[in-house]
Amino acid sequence: MPTKPEQISARRQTWQAFSLLRRAALPDQHHLGWAVMWLVLAALLEVMGPIMGKALIDEHLLPHHLDWPRMAGLLAGVVLTGWIASGLRYLQLVRLSGLAMRSVMRLREMVYTHVLLLPMAFFDRAITGQLVSRVTNDTEAVKTLYIQVLFVMLDSTIVLVGTVAAMAWLDWHLMLIVLALLPAVLLIVWLYQRWSAPAVTRARALRSDINGQMAESIGGMSVLQANNAEARFGKRFAATNQDHYTARLSELRANAWLLRPALDMFNIILLAAVIYLFGQREMTAAEVGVLYAFISYLARVIEPLIQITMQFSQLQQSVVATARVATLLDEATATEHAAPEHAAGLAAERAAANDGSNGDAPAVAIRHLDFAYNEGQPVLHDLSLEIPQGAFIGIVGHTGSGKSTLLSLLLRFYPARHGSIAIHGVPLDAIPNDRFRAEVGLVPQDPFLLAASARENIDMGRGLSQAQIEAAARAAHAHDFIAALDQGYDTALGEGGSRLSVGQKQLVAIARALAGTPRILLLDEATSHIDSQTEQIVQTALDELRGKVTVIAIAHRLSTIRDADRIIVLNHGRIAETGAHEQLMQIDGGLYQRLYLLQQLAA
Ligand SMILES: Nc1ncnc2c1ncn2[C@@H]1O[C@H](COP(=O)(O)OP(=O)(O)OP(=O)(O)O)[C@@H](O)[C@H]1O
């Protein structure tokens, strides 16, 4: 029989979920063993209770056979088995909850560190809220899988099998009749799940949407408010929220209108059937105890059966959520794209590293580089460029000409489609990550400051000394204003660096990049949002780096790169002009000349 694709994907998801579950719980294996043992013992003790009760009624109370020590023993047995079983269940729950919580913790850590390593192309597709949901909600599904699903299923199965065995031992005819009626429970629960499943899936998807909208709105609050979009966003959120409420309500309705009443009714029918069957027989005194035991067992048969069937939908949801986490963990990280096929490059890089220098190799060598984010929409065309070590290079061009894209490729955020990029003579994707990030520093357009101290913002967890941090701040001309803050380098800068001006934030970002002592410094429109005075400071800082660090700066404001050794003018993803400011200004009607004159006019 051919297998449907959805069956394959469901099977794959189950496999993915359980292997992740195993991975997350591996260090706690022994706890799992203990939890299973306590569970089995507790379930068996619970089954034994009614048997002792039956013996007490049939052998002592009804025949007035008052053997006090034995009666006390049986009574104590009934009470003690219950108590011990509760104690064991407590122990089992403690072990299991600990294991489940540690698994969630491990998994969250795994997911977060993995997300940090993902390539930028992944984040072009990712929706922040959904990603956050993977780390927070979906990892919780692992806990549900352990505590709610697998152990409830195991527990219920043991209780069910034990109870049916005890019933068979007491009266196998009656046990068969009870067993024959039980499929009705499965039918009721199955119907319930069919009815509620779409609502459950919808509620989950909508919760993810709620997270997504919230994260998006907070991230873009200034744009949202500036566009007077509060009411529109509020309405959109309210609609999603309402849909979520409706979906949850239909789920609860299915439970309240179908499941519980139908099961309660069935319980009564089963009870009536057992009592009726007993009534049909010639009741001997000895059978009253059996009736007592059977009635006690009935609830213990139905409840586990409901639990097992109910867990299937929970199992499905948890498997889907856990599989989503597994899929995220399967996303290839940026580093995994690197090394293997460039072993030769690595060897060259190591050899170069051994003698401490890369000789005269250019800082950056780009050859016949083509790039497109999406198939059929090329952004960079056949770009070739060589940048000597220690040079100061400016990149200019109209909006959308590919400047930031070129920088992203230099930063290894995206792999080149065709052509090659080499840094200090080594192909880009052959350089180990740590080394690459130490060699290439970035000052982005948006400085992205952490809600931490000035020191932490410059250090970024590298563990630099105060002297190194201060030297970087001085080189970026940020030392004076940081030292003037109430707690100097230890002053908390507020969320997104809200305590600093835009220009100051940019200088901290430059200090942060310089603190890594990069050999190549990339600046992505680092001066576009700052005033002319701060721009002067940045220019001075860049001038001081001349000859020591290779600087590649994208600039809309041409005054920033006027003094560059070479300016590269991009036009629709191609190099249109290249040369120093004076040379480019000589090209009559040239792109650079026009851009420059336009800016002069505007100023
Ligand atoms: N992540 C992305 N996914 C798809 N297309 C993109 C992405 N980033 C940029 N592009 C497209 O690539 C082209 C070049 O964009 P890029 O940001 O490199 O231009 P730019 O010269 O830096 O522009 P600007 O000066 O406005 O920053 C544009 O057409 C843009 O729409």
The ligand as a MOL file (V3000), in Angstrom:
LIG
                    3D

  0  0  0     0  0            999 V3000
M  V30 BEGIN CTAB
M  V30 COUNTS 31 33 0 0 0
M  V30 BEGIN ATOM
M  V30 1 N 17.5640 40.4450 2.9850 0
M  V30 2 C 17.2020 40.7340 1.7220 0
M  V30 3 N 16.4010 39.8780 1.0380 0
M  V30 4 C 16.0600 40.1460 -0.2370 0
M  V30 5 N 16.4550 41.2350 -0.9220 0
M  V30 6 C 17.2370 42.1210 -0.2950 0
M  V30 7 C 17.6510 41.9200 1.0580 0
M  V30 8 N 18.4390 42.9670 1.4270 0
M  V30 9 C 18.5150 43.7760 0.3440 0
M  V30 10 N 17.8080 43.2810 -0.6930 0
M  V30 11 C 17.7080 43.8440 -2.0320 0
M  V30 12 O 19.0130 43.9410 -2.5840 0
M  V30 13 C 19.1890 45.1610 -3.2750 0
M  V30 14 C 20.4230 45.8930 -2.7250 0
M  V30 15 O 20.1530 46.2570 -1.3970 0
M  V30 16 P 21.2690 46.8900 -0.4420 0
M  V30 17 O 20.6800 46.9920 0.9010 0
M  V30 18 O 22.5150 46.1350 -0.6110 0
M  V30 19 O 21.4240 48.3390 -1.0940 0
M  V30 20 P 22.2210 49.5860 -0.5370 0
M  V30 21 O 23.0230 50.0740 -1.6480 0
M  V30 22 O 22.9170 49.2410 0.7140 0
M  V30 23 O 21.0020 50.5520 -0.2570 0
M  V30 24 P 20.8630 51.6530 0.8830 0
M  V30 25 O 21.8150 52.7440 0.5300 0
M  V30 26 O 19.4610 52.0840 0.7420 0
M  V30 27 O 21.1600 50.9930 2.1820 0
M  V30 28 C 17.9070 45.9510 -3.1120 0
M  V30 29 O 17.1740 45.7830 -4.3170 0
M  V30 30 C 17.1890 45.2760 -1.9780 0
M  V30 31 O 15.8040 45.2840 -2.1960 0
M  V30 END ATOM
M  V30 BEGIN BOND
M  V30 1 1 1 2
M  V30 2 1 2 3
M  V30 3 2 2 7
M  V30 4 2 3 4
M  V30 5 1 4 5
M  V30 6 2 5 6
M  V30 7 1 6 7
M  V30 8 1 6 10
M  V30 9 1 7 8
M  V30 10 2 8 9
M  V30 11 1 9 10
M  V30 12 1 10 11
M  V30 13 1 11 12
M  V30 14 1 11 30
M  V30 15 1 12 13
M  V30 16 1 13 14
M  V30 17 1 13 28
M  V30 18 1 14 15
M  V30 19 1 15 16
M  V30 20 2 16 17
M  V30 21 1 16 18
M  V30 22 1 16 19
M  V30 23 1 19 20
M  V30 24 2 20 21
M  V30 25 1 20 22
M  V30 26 1 20 23
M  V30 27 1 23 24
M  V30 28 2 24 25
M  V30 29 1 24 26
M  V30 30 1 24 27
M  V30 31 1 28 29
M  V30 32 1 28 30
M  V30 33 1 30 31
M  V30 END BOND
M  V30 END CTAB
M  END
